Amino acid sequence: MATPKDDTMEFTAANESITARELAELGGRKLVYIRTVVARDVMDDITDEYGDVEFDIEDGATLYSVHSASGERIALVGDRELAFAAARQHEMNPVSVH
């Protein structure tokens, strides 16, 4: 989830709305979101400045993207359990997002 610069995005749940900023602040800096992504969808993020793939990853491989509460991607991991363990090791509270 990307946070718009003007914080006009709203999320609605149970007839209540919350701005992107409020959502980001909900878990503080320690809350991180982990979601499944397909490698082909994030290839630009795993290539070097010459467009070469830095890792040997198949296009259809499943990766796990770790995002800060504000929506910024902070890591791509090849294993779900490792993504959660790494977040906890850095004193963060990981939650799964579908």
C-alpha positions as CSV (number, residue, x, y, z in Angstrom):
1,M,0.0,0.0,0.0
2,A,1.5,3.3,-1.0
3,T,0.7,6.4,1.0
4,P,-0.3,9.4,-1.0
5,K,1.7,12.6,-0.3
6,D,-1.5,14.6,0.5
7,D,-3.0,11.9,2.8
8,T,-6.3,12.0,1.0
9,M,-6.6,8.3,0.7
10,E,-9.1,6.8,3.1
11,F,-9.8,3.2,4.1
12,T,-13.3,2.2,5.3
13,A,-14.0,-0.6,7.6
14,A,-17.1,-1.2,9.8
15,N,-18.6,2.1,8.7
16,E,-15.6,4.1,9.9
17,S,-12.9,5.7,7.7
18,I,-9.3,6.1,8.5
19,T,-6.7,8.2,6.5
20,A,-3.5,6.7,5.2
21,R,-1.6,8.7,7.8
22,E,-3.7,7.4,10.7
23,L,-3.3,3.8,9.4
24,A,0.5,4.2,9.3
25,E,0.5,5.6,12.8
26,L,-1.7,2.8,14.1
27,G,1.1,0.3,14.7
28,G,3.8,2.9,15.2
29,R,7.2,2.2,13.7
30,K,7.3,-1.3,14.9
31,L,4.4,-2.7,12.9
32,V,5.3,-4.2,9.5
33,Y,3.1,-5.8,6.9
34,I,4.2,-9.0,5.0
35,R,2.4,-9.9,1.8
36,T,3.0,-12.4,-1.0
37,V,4.2,-11.1,-4.4
38,V,5.2,-12.7,-7.6
39,A,8.9,-12.1,-8.7
40,R,7.9,-10.8,-12.1
41,D,5.9,-8.0,-10.4
42,V,8.9,-6.8,-8.5
43,M,11.7,-7.4,-11.0
44,D,12.5,-3.7,-11.3
45,D,13.3,-3.8,-7.6
46,I,15.7,-6.7,-7.8
47,T,17.8,-5.6,-10.7
48,D,20.9,-3.5,-10.7
49,E,21.4,-0.1,-12.6
50,Y,22.1,-2.0,-15.8
51,G,18.9,-4.0,-15.7
52,D,20.6,-7.3,-14.8
53,V,18.9,-9.5,-12.3
54,E,21.1,-9.5,-9.1
55,F,19.7,-12.9,-8.0
56,D,18.7,-16.1,-9.8
57,I,14.9,-15.9,-9.3
58,E,12.3,-17.4,-11.7
59,D,9.7,-15.0,-13.0
60,G,6.9,-16.9,-11.3
61,A,8.6,-17.4,-8.0
62,T,6.7,-16.4,-4.8
63,L,8.5,-13.8,-2.7
64,Y,7.4,-12.1,0.5
65,S,7.4,-8.3,0.6
66,V,7.9,-6.6,3.9
67,H,6.4,-3.1,4.2
68,S,6.6,-0.4,6.9
69,A,3.3,0.9,8.3
70,S,3.5,3.7,5.8
71,G,3.5,1.3,2.9
72,E,7.2,1.6,2.0
73,R,8.8,-1.7,0.9
74,I,11.7,-2.4,3.2
75,A,12.6,-6.0,2.2
76,L,11.9,-8.8,-0.3
77,V,12.4,-12.3,1.2
78,G,12.2,-15.7,-0.5
79,D,10.6,-17.5,2.5
80,R,7.6,-16.5,4.6
81,E,8.9,-17.8,7.9
82,L,12.2,-16.0,7.3
83,A,10.3,-12.7,6.6
84,F,8.5,-13.0,9.9
85,A,11.7,-14.0,11.8
86,A,13.7,-11.2,10.3
87,A,11.1,-8.7,11.3
88,R,11.0,-10.0,14.8
89,Q,14.8,-10.0,15.0
90,H,14.7,-6.3,14.2
91,E,12.2,-5.8,17.0
92,M,9.3,-5.3,14.6
93,N,5.8,-6.8,14.9
94,P,4.9,-8.5,11.6
95,V,1.4,-9.1,10.3
96,S,0.2,-10.8,7.2
97,V,-1.7,-8.9,4.5
98,H,-3.6,-10.6,1.7
